[in-house]
Structure formats: C-alpha cells, structure tokens
Amino acid sequence: MAQRHPEEYDGLLTGAPAFNWDRFIPAELWGQVVMKDEVGAPIAPAKLNAVTNAAVAACAGIPAMALAPVMRFSPIRAYARTNPPR
C-alpha cells in the first residue's frame, strides 16, 4: 500500500522483511535430502574423520604462506579488490 501511495505516509515501521519461506526451508534441508538419496544415510563418523585426516595430511607439505590466503579470506577485501573506489 505504501508503495502505491507514498504521499499518504510520513514513515514506515517494519518488522521482518518478506521472505520466500516456501523456498528457504526446503533449501536448508537440501543437503540432507541429497545425502539420503545418494548415499542412503548420513556419513558415518569414522568415514568423516578419515576424509578430514586425509585432507589435513594432503596440506601437510604445503608451506603456511601458501595456505594463508585460504585461511584468512576476507569477503570485504575481495570486494574492495574487484570494486575499487571511483
């Protein structure tokens, strides 16, 4: 209503923004749905630990400076690099 007749309002007090709950809630569950369909069940803790240990071992020989950009990622700095001030 306020968008159609802005001259009728001095200001707006709004609570929560409109949200696509019918898409948001299923999206939250999508990972579990795919895991159930593809694997049949959640990943067993033993398998998850094995994968984690393998990933850590794979990075063991890489110097810390090479991993620094991965460990200290900043979305703000990335945005600033791609969108310099005018």
Jmol script that loads the backbone (N, CA, C; Angstrom):
load data "model"
ATOM      1  N   MET A   1       0.816  -1.185   0.000  1.00  0.00           N
ATOM      2  CA  MET A   1       0.000   0.000   0.000  1.00  0.00           C
ATOM      3  C   MET A   1       0.866   1.258   0.000  1.00  0.00           C
ATOM      4  N   ALA A   2       1.913   1.248   0.817  1.00  0.00           N
ATOM      5  CA  ALA A   2       2.790   2.416   0.910  1.00  0.00           C
ATOM      6  C   ALA A   2       3.538   2.657  -0.396  1.00  0.00           C
ATOM      7  N   GLN A   3       3.793   1.606  -1.147  1.00  0.00           N
ATOM      8  CA  GLN A   3       4.481   1.778  -2.419  1.00  0.00           C
ATOM      9  C   GLN A   3       3.566   2.439  -3.448  1.00  0.00           C
ATOM     10  N   ARG A   4       2.295   2.173  -3.359  1.00  0.00           N
ATOM     11  CA  ARG A   4       1.346   2.765  -4.314  1.00  0.00           C
ATOM     12  C   ARG A   4       0.961   4.193  -3.944  1.00  0.00           C
ATOM     13  N   HIS A   5       0.951   4.493  -2.640  1.00  0.00           N
ATOM     14  CA  HIS A   5       0.523   5.814  -2.174  1.00  0.00           C
ATOM     15  C   HIS A   5       1.510   6.369  -1.157  1.00  0.00           C
ATOM     16  N   PRO A   6       2.755   6.637  -1.545  1.00  0.00           N
ATOM     17  CA  PRO A   6       3.751   7.095  -0.575  1.00  0.00           C
ATOM     18  C   PRO A   6       3.415   8.455   0.039  1.00  0.00           C
ATOM     19  N   GLU A   7       2.649   9.260  -0.655  1.00  0.00           N
ATOM     20  CA  GLU A   7       2.289  10.587  -0.123  1.00  0.00           C
ATOM     21  C   GLU A   7       1.380  10.497   1.103  1.00  0.00           C
ATOM     22  N   GLU A   8       0.790   9.342   1.337  1.00  0.00           N
ATOM     23  CA  GLU A   8      -0.112   9.136   2.470  1.00  0.00           C
ATOM     24  C   GLU A   8       0.617   8.759   3.762  1.00  0.00           C
ATOM     25  N   TYR A   9       1.928   8.558   3.682  1.00  0.00           N
ATOM     26  CA  TYR A   9       2.680   8.074   4.843  1.00  0.00           C
ATOM     27  C   TYR A   9       3.813   9.026   5.196  1.00  0.00           C
ATOM     28  N   ASP A  10       4.003   9.240   6.494  1.00  0.00           N
ATOM     29  CA  ASP A  10       5.143  10.022   6.971  1.00  0.00           C
ATOM     30  C   ASP A  10       6.369   9.140   7.139  1.00  0.00           C
ATOM     31  N   GLY A  11       6.154   7.867   7.383  1.00  0.00           N
ATOM     32  CA  GLY A  11       7.239   6.918   7.577  1.00  0.00           C
ATOM     33  C   GLY A  11       6.666   5.527   7.728  1.00  0.00           C
ATOM     34  N   LEU A  12       7.499   4.561   7.752  1.00  0.00           N
ATOM     35  CA  LEU A  12       7.055   3.187   7.890  1.00  0.00           C
ATOM     36  C   LEU A  12       7.829   2.516   9.014  1.00  0.00           C
ATOM     37  N   LEU A  13       7.132   1.768   9.833  1.00  0.00           N
ATOM     38  CA  LEU A  13       7.769   0.942  10.845  1.00  0.00           C
ATOM     39  C   LEU A  13       7.586  -0.496  10.390  1.00  0.00           C
ATOM     40  N   THR A  14       8.693  -1.143  10.070  1.00  0.00           N
ATOM     41  CA  THR A  14       8.601  -2.503   9.553  1.00  0.00           C
ATOM     42  C   THR A  14       9.280  -3.473  10.502  1.00  0.00           C
ATOM     43  N   GLY A  15       8.781  -4.676  10.506  1.00  0.00           N
ATOM     44  CA  GLY A  15       9.375  -5.730  11.332  1.00  0.00           C
ATOM     45  C   GLY A  15      10.278  -6.591  10.482  1.00  0.00           C
ATOM     46  N   ALA A  16       9.878  -7.801  10.256  1.00  0.00           N
ATOM     47  CA  ALA A  16      10.665  -8.730   9.455  1.00  0.00           C
ATOM     48  C   ALA A  16      10.389  -8.480   7.974  1.00  0.00           C
ATOM     49  N   PRO A  17      11.423  -8.595   7.135  1.00  0.00           N
ATOM     50  CA  PRO A  17      11.183  -8.430   5.706  1.00  0.00           C
ATOM     51  C   PRO A  17      10.420  -9.619   5.133  1.00  0.00           C
ATOM     52  N   ALA A  18       9.807  -9.389   4.004  1.00  0.00           N
ATOM     53  CA  ALA A  18       9.134 -10.503   3.324  1.00  0.00           C
ATOM     54  C   ALA A  18      10.194 -11.525   2.938  1.00  0.00           C
ATOM     55  N   PHE A  19       9.844 -12.764   3.003  1.00  0.00           N
ATOM     56  CA  PHE A  19      10.832 -13.805   2.755  1.00  0.00           C
ATOM     57  C   PHE A  19      10.156 -14.978   2.066  1.00  0.00           C
ATOM     58  N   ASN A  20      10.868 -15.614   1.190  1.00  0.00           N
ATOM     59  CA  ASN A  20      10.336 -16.781   0.472  1.00  0.00           C
ATOM     60  C   ASN A  20      10.513 -18.027   1.325  1.00  0.00           C
ATOM     61  N   TRP A  21       9.698 -18.163   2.370  1.00  0.00           N
ATOM     62  CA  TRP A  21       9.830 -19.299   3.276  1.00  0.00           C
ATOM     63  C   TRP A  21       9.607 -20.618   2.559  1.00  0.00           C
ATOM     64  N   ASP A  22       8.753 -20.633   1.540  1.00  0.00           N
ATOM     65  CA  ASP A  22       8.492 -21.887   0.834  1.00  0.00           C
ATOM     66  C   ASP A  22       9.719 -22.370   0.072  1.00  0.00           C
ATOM     67  N   ARG A  23      10.686 -21.495  -0.184  1.00  0.00           N
ATOM     68  CA  ARG A  23      11.931 -21.895  -0.833  1.00  0.00           C
ATOM     69  C   ARG A  23      13.074 -22.015   0.165  1.00  0.00           C
ATOM     70  N   PHE A  24      13.029 -21.199   1.190  1.00  0.00           N
ATOM     71  CA  PHE A  24      14.129 -21.168   2.153  1.00  0.00           C
ATOM     72  C   PHE A  24      14.216 -22.445   2.978  1.00  0.00           C
ATOM     73  N   ILE A  25      13.113 -22.893   3.531  1.00  0.00           N
ATOM     74  CA  ILE A  25      13.127 -24.074   4.389  1.00  0.00           C
ATOM     75  C   ILE A  25      13.550 -25.332   3.612  1.00  0.00           C
ATOM     76  N   PRO A  26      12.991 -25.588   2.428  1.00  0.00           N
ATOM     77  CA  PRO A  26      13.489 -26.750   1.681  1.00  0.00           C
ATOM     78  C   PRO A  26      14.973 -26.630   1.321  1.00  0.00           C
ATOM     79  N   ALA A  27      15.451 -25.413   1.071  1.00  0.00           N
ATOM     80  CA  ALA A  27      16.865 -25.236   0.744  1.00  0.00           C
ATOM     81  C   ALA A  27      17.750 -25.591   1.931  1.00  0.00           C
ATOM     82  N   GLU A  28      17.283 -25.314   3.143  1.00  0.00           N
ATOM     83  CA  GLU A  28      18.045 -25.690   4.338  1.00  0.00           C
ATOM     84  C   GLU A  28      18.199 -27.205   4.448  1.00  0.00           C
ATOM     85  N   LEU A  29      17.209 -27.925   4.001  1.00  0.00           N
ATOM     86  CA  LEU A  29      17.213 -29.379   4.127  1.00  0.00           C
ATOM     87  C   LEU A  29      17.810 -30.084   2.920  1.00  0.00           C
ATOM     88  N   TRP A  30      18.150 -29.343   1.884  1.00  0.00           N
ATOM     89  CA  TRP A  30      18.560 -29.954   0.626  1.00  0.00           C
ATOM     90  C   TRP A  30      19.772 -30.866   0.790  1.00  0.00           C
ATOM     91  N   GLY A  31      20.753 -30.471   1.584  1.00  0.00           N
ATOM     92  CA  GLY A  31      21.933 -31.307   1.789  1.00  0.00           C
ATOM     93  C   GLY A  31      21.581 -32.677   2.348  1.00  0.00           C
ATOM     94  N   GLN A  32      20.695 -32.695   3.334  1.00  0.00           N
ATOM     95  CA  GLN A  32      20.274 -33.972   3.927  1.00  0.00           C
ATOM     96  C   GLN A  32      19.479 -34.805   2.939  1.00  0.00           C
ATOM     97  N   VAL A  33      18.643 -34.162   2.130  1.00  0.00           N
ATOM     98  CA  VAL A  33      17.837 -34.890   1.142  1.00  0.00           C
ATOM     99  C   VAL A  33      18.753 -35.564   0.116  1.00  0.00           C
ATOM    100  N   VAL A  34      19.724 -34.824  -0.393  1.00  0.00           N
ATOM    101  CA  VAL A  34      20.650 -35.374  -1.384  1.00  0.00           C
ATOM    102  C   VAL A  34      21.485 -36.485  -0.765  1.00  0.00           C
ATOM    103  N   MET A  35      21.958 -36.280   0.480  1.00  0.00           N
ATOM    104  CA  MET A  35      22.760 -37.312   1.130  1.00  0.00           C
ATOM    105  C   MET A  35      21.962 -38.603   1.280  1.00  0.00           C
ATOM    106  N   LYS A  36      20.699 -38.484   1.659  1.00  0.00           N
ATOM    107  CA  LYS A  36      19.856 -39.670   1.812  1.00  0.00           C
ATOM    108  C   LYS A  36      19.656 -40.363   0.462  1.00  0.00           C
ATOM    109  N   ASP A  37      19.392 -39.578  -0.596  1.00  0.00           N
ATOM    110  CA  ASP A  37      19.163 -40.157  -1.920  1.00  0.00           C
ATOM    111  C   ASP A  37      20.427 -40.770  -2.519  1.00  0.00           C
ATOM    112  N   GLU A  38      21.563 -40.091  -2.361  1.00  0.00           N
ATOM    113  CA  GLU A  38      22.802 -40.535  -2.998  1.00  0.00           C
ATOM    114  C   GLU A  38      23.544 -41.599  -2.187  1.00  0.00           C
ATOM    115  N   VAL A  39      23.603 -41.400  -0.859  1.00  0.00           N
ATOM    116  CA  VAL A  39      24.401 -42.280  -0.019  1.00  0.00           C
ATOM    117  C   VAL A  39      23.528 -43.274   0.744  1.00  0.00           C
ATOM    118  N   GLY A  40      22.315 -42.863   1.025  1.00  0.00           N
ATOM    119  CA  GLY A  40      21.405 -43.742   1.754  1.00  0.00           C
ATOM    120  C   GLY A  40      21.283 -43.411   3.222  1.00  0.00           C
ATOM    121  N   ALA A  41      22.242 -42.645   3.755  1.00  0.00           N
ATOM    122  CA  ALA A  41      22.241 -42.285   5.173  1.00  0.00           C
ATOM    123  C   ALA A  41      23.300 -41.210   5.385  1.00  0.00           C
ATOM    124  N   PRO A  42      23.298 -40.587   6.553  1.00  0.00           N
ATOM    125  CA  PRO A  42      24.382 -39.640   6.839  1.00  0.00           C
ATOM    126  C   PRO A  42      25.741 -40.337   6.801  1.00  0.00           C
ATOM    127  N   ILE A  43      26.783 -39.571   6.546  1.00  0.00           N
ATOM    128  CA  ILE A  43      28.133 -40.130   6.502  1.00  0.00           C
ATOM    129  C   ILE A  43      28.519 -40.582   7.909  1.00  0.00           C
ATOM    130  N   ALA A  44      29.022 -41.782   8.013  1.00  0.00           N
ATOM    131  CA  ALA A  44      29.434 -42.330   9.312  1.00  0.00           C
ATOM    132  C   ALA A  44      30.576 -41.495   9.886  1.00  0.00           C
ATOM    133  N   PRO A  45      30.596 -41.293  11.206  1.00  0.00           N
ATOM    134  CA  PRO A  45      31.677 -40.503  11.816  1.00  0.00           C
ATOM    135  C   PRO A  45      33.067 -41.026  11.480  1.00  0.00           C
ATOM    136  N   ALA A  46      33.235 -42.324  11.382  1.00  0.00           N
ATOM    137  CA  ALA A  46      34.551 -42.882  11.050  1.00  0.00           C
ATOM    138  C   ALA A  46      34.984 -42.458   9.647  1.00  0.00           C
ATOM    139  N   LYS A  47      34.063 -42.471   8.690  1.00  0.00           N
ATOM    140  CA  LYS A  47      34.383 -42.050   7.323  1.00  0.00           C
ATOM    141  C   LYS A  47      34.674 -40.553   7.279  1.00  0.00           C
ATOM    142  N   LEU A  48      33.884 -39.771   8.003  1.00  0.00           N
ATOM    143  CA  LEU A  48      34.089 -38.323   8.034  1.00  0.00           C
ATOM    144  C   LEU A  48      35.453 -37.992   8.625  1.00  0.00           C
ATOM    145  N   ASN A  49      35.841 -38.680   9.691  1.00  0.00           N
ATOM    146  CA  ASN A  49      37.169 -38.475  10.283  1.00  0.00           C
ATOM    147  C   ASN A  49      38.274 -38.883   9.319  1.00  0.00           C
ATOM    148  N   ALA A  50      38.078 -39.965   8.579  1.00  0.00           N
ATOM    149  CA  ALA A  50      39.081 -40.411   7.608  1.00  0.00           C
ATOM    150  C   ALA A  50      39.274 -39.371   6.513  1.00  0.00           C
ATOM    151  N   VAL A  51      38.205 -38.807   6.016  1.00  0.00           N
ATOM    152  CA  VAL A  51      38.291 -37.777   4.974  1.00  0.00           C
ATOM    153  C   VAL A  51      38.970 -36.522   5.523  1.00  0.00           C
ATOM    154  N   THR A  52      38.600 -36.120   6.729  1.00  0.00           N
ATOM    155  CA  THR A  52      39.216 -34.944   7.349  1.00  0.00           C
ATOM    156  C   THR A  52      40.716 -35.154   7.520  1.00  0.00           C
ATOM    157  N   ASN A  53      41.103 -36.311   8.034  1.00  0.00           N
ATOM    158  CA  ASN A  53      42.527 -36.609   8.226  1.00  0.00           C
ATOM    159  C   ASN A  53      43.272 -36.641   6.905  1.00  0.00           C
ATOM    160  N   ALA A  54      42.652 -37.165   5.865  1.00  0.00           N
ATOM    161  CA  ALA A  54      43.294 -37.200   4.545  1.00  0.00           C
ATOM    162  C   ALA A  54      43.494 -35.790   4.002  1.00  0.00           C
ATOM    163  N   ALA A  55      42.510 -34.912   4.200  1.00  0.00           N
ATOM    164  CA  ALA A  55      42.629 -33.525   3.736  1.00  0.00           C
ATOM    165  C   ALA A  55      43.732 -32.797   4.486  1.00  0.00           C
ATOM    166  N   VAL A  56      43.803 -33.003   5.787  1.00  0.00           N
ATOM    167  CA  VAL A  56      44.857 -32.370   6.587  1.00  0.00           C
ATOM    168  C   VAL A  56      46.218 -32.894   6.165  1.00  0.00           C
ATOM    169  N   ALA A  57      46.330 -34.197   5.931  1.00  0.00           N
ATOM    170  CA  ALA A  57      47.600 -34.794   5.507  1.00  0.00           C
ATOM    171  C   ALA A  57      48.031 -34.270   4.138  1.00  0.00           C
ATOM    172  N   ALA A  58      47.069 -34.059   3.257  1.00  0.00           N
ATOM    173  CA  ALA A  58      47.385 -33.551   1.919  1.00  0.00           C
ATOM    174  C   ALA A  58      47.966 -32.147   1.978  1.00  0.00           C
ATOM    175  N   CYS A  59      47.577 -31.374   2.982  1.00  0.00           N
ATOM    176  CA  CYS A  59      48.068 -29.996   3.123  1.00  0.00           C
ATOM    177  C   CYS A  59      49.326 -29.916   3.978  1.00  0.00           C
ATOM    178  N   ALA A  60      49.764 -31.028   4.554  1.00  0.00           N
ATOM    179  CA  ALA A  60      50.883 -31.015   5.491  1.00  0.00           C
ATOM    180  C   ALA A  60      52.178 -30.540   4.842  1.00  0.00           C
ATOM    181  N   GLY A  61      52.419 -30.845   3.592  1.00  0.00           N
ATOM    182  CA  GLY A  61      53.665 -30.456   2.939  1.00  0.00           C
ATOM    183  C   GLY A  61      53.645 -29.066   2.342  1.00  0.00           C
ATOM    184  N   ILE A  62      52.518 -28.389   2.383  1.00  0.00           N
ATOM    185  CA  ILE A  62      52.394 -27.065   1.781  1.00  0.00           C
ATOM    186  C   ILE A  62      52.834 -26.016   2.799  1.00  0.00           C
ATOM    187  N   PRO A  63      53.719 -25.097   2.402  1.00  0.00           N
ATOM    188  CA  PRO A  63      54.153 -24.049   3.340  1.00  0.00           C
ATOM    189  C   PRO A  63      52.960 -23.208   3.816  1.00  0.00           C
ATOM    190  N   ALA A  64      53.066 -22.736   5.045  1.00  0.00           N
ATOM    191  CA  ALA A  64      51.966 -21.965   5.630  1.00  0.00           C
ATOM    192  C   ALA A  64      51.639 -20.723   4.812  1.00  0.00           C
ATOM    193  N   MET A  65      52.647 -20.100   4.222  1.00  0.00           N
ATOM    194  CA  MET A  65      52.390 -18.885   3.436  1.00  0.00           C
ATOM    195  C   MET A  65      51.521 -19.184   2.216  1.00  0.00           C
ATOM    196  N   ALA A  66      51.639 -20.369   1.672  1.00  0.00           N
ATOM    197  CA  ALA A  66      50.814 -20.738   0.522  1.00  0.00           C
ATOM    198  C   ALA A  66      49.361 -20.933   0.936  1.00  0.00           C
ATOM    199  N   LEU A  67      49.135 -21.346   2.184  1.00  0.00           N
ATOM    200  CA  LEU A  67      47.779 -21.553   2.674  1.00  0.00           C
ATOM    201  C   LEU A  67      47.166 -20.285   3.260  1.00  0.00           C
ATOM    202  N   ALA A  68      47.968 -19.270   3.504  1.00  0.00           N
ATOM    203  CA  ALA A  68      47.484 -18.059   4.167  1.00  0.00           C
ATOM    204  C   ALA A  68      46.276 -17.428   3.471  1.00  0.00           C
ATOM    205  N   PRO A  69      46.266 -17.287   2.136  1.00  0.00           N
ATOM    206  CA  PRO A  69      45.068 -16.685   1.523  1.00  0.00           C
ATOM    207  C   PRO A  69      43.806 -17.509   1.762  1.00  0.00           C
ATOM    208  N   VAL A  70      43.934 -18.803   1.860  1.00  0.00           N
ATOM    209  CA  VAL A  70      42.772 -19.652   2.099  1.00  0.00           C
ATOM    210  C   VAL A  70      42.291 -19.499   3.535  1.00  0.00           C
ATOM    211  N   MET A  71      43.224 -19.434   4.464  1.00  0.00           N
ATOM    212  CA  MET A  71      42.865 -19.380   5.880  1.00  0.00           C
ATOM    213  C   MET A  71      42.363 -18.011   6.307  1.00  0.00           C
ATOM    214  N   ARG A  72      42.790 -16.948   5.610  1.00  0.00           N
ATOM    215  CA  ARG A  72      42.396 -15.601   6.020  1.00  0.00           C
ATOM    216  C   ARG A  72      41.568 -14.907   4.952  1.00  0.00           C
ATOM    217  N   PHE A  73      40.638 -15.592   4.376  1.00  0.00           N
ATOM    218  CA  PHE A  73      39.794 -14.998   3.344  1.00  0.00           C
ATOM    219  C   PHE A  73      38.906 -13.926   3.949  1.00  0.00           C
ATOM    220  N   SER A  74      38.863 -12.784   3.323  1.00  0.00           N
ATOM    221  CA  SER A  74      38.010 -11.686   3.776  1.00  0.00           C
ATOM    222  C   SER A  74      37.118 -11.248   2.625  1.00  0.00           C
ATOM    223  N   PRO A  75      35.809 -11.453   2.742  1.00  0.00           N
ATOM    224  CA  PRO A  75      34.911 -11.015   1.668  1.00  0.00           C
ATOM    225  C   PRO A  75      34.999  -9.520   1.426  1.00  0.00           C
ATOM    226  N   ILE A  76      35.256  -8.747   2.478  1.00  0.00           N
ATOM    227  CA  ILE A  76      35.332  -7.286   2.320  1.00  0.00           C
ATOM    228  C   ILE A  76      36.536  -6.924   1.466  1.00  0.00           C
ATOM    229  N   ARG A  77      37.699  -7.544   1.753  1.00  0.00           N
ATOM    230  CA  ARG A  77      38.884  -7.257   0.945  1.00  0.00           C
ATOM    231  C   ARG A  77      38.699  -7.746  -0.489  1.00  0.00           C
ATOM    232  N   ALA A  78      38.076  -8.881  -0.669  1.00  0.00           N
ATOM    233  CA  ALA A  78      37.830  -9.389  -2.024  1.00  0.00           C
ATOM    234  C   ALA A  78      36.933  -8.439  -2.794  1.00  0.00           C
ATOM    235  N   TYR A  79      35.915  -7.915  -2.129  1.00  0.00           N
ATOM    236  CA  TYR A  79      35.009  -6.959  -2.770  1.00  0.00           C
ATOM    237  C   TYR A  79      35.765  -5.675  -3.118  1.00  0.00           C
ATOM    238  N   ALA A  80      36.604  -5.209  -2.191  1.00  0.00           N
ATOM    239  CA  ALA A  80      37.338  -3.973  -2.420  1.00  0.00           C
ATOM    240  C   ALA A  80      38.302  -4.119  -3.586  1.00  0.00           C
ATOM    241  N   ARG A  81      38.923  -5.296  -3.739  1.00  0.00           N
ATOM    242  CA  ARG A  81      39.844  -5.510  -4.859  1.00  0.00           C
ATOM    243  C   ARG A  81      39.126  -5.512  -6.202  1.00  0.00           C
ATOM    244  N   THR A  82      37.917  -6.077  -6.224  1.00  0.00           N
ATOM    245  CA  THR A  82      37.183  -6.164  -7.501  1.00  0.00           C
ATOM    246  C   THR A  82      36.345  -4.927  -7.785  1.00  0.00           C
ATOM    247  N   ASN A  83      36.123  -4.087  -6.760  1.00  0.00           N
ATOM    248  CA  ASN A  83      35.313  -2.877  -6.926  1.00  0.00           C
ATOM    249  C   ASN A  83      36.065  -1.672  -6.332  1.00  0.00           C
ATOM    250  N   PRO A  84      37.144  -1.200  -6.998  1.00  0.00           N
ATOM    251  CA  PRO A  84      37.913  -0.094  -6.424  1.00  0.00           C
ATOM    252  C   PRO A  84      37.071   1.182  -6.355  1.00  0.00           C
ATOM    253  N   PRO A  85      37.381   2.080  -5.396  1.00  0.00           N
ATOM    254  CA  PRO A  85      36.626   3.335  -5.306  1.00  0.00           C
ATOM    255  C   PRO A  85      36.815   4.171  -6.557  1.00  0.00           C
ATOM    256  N   ARG A  86      35.816   4.947  -6.842  1.00  0.00           N
ATOM    257  CA  ARG A  86      35.869   5.788  -8.061  1.00  0.00           C
ATOM    258  C   ARG A  86      36.334   7.171  -7.759  1.00  0.00           C
TER     259      ARG A  86
END
end "model"
wireframe off; spacefill off
backbone 0.3
color backbone group
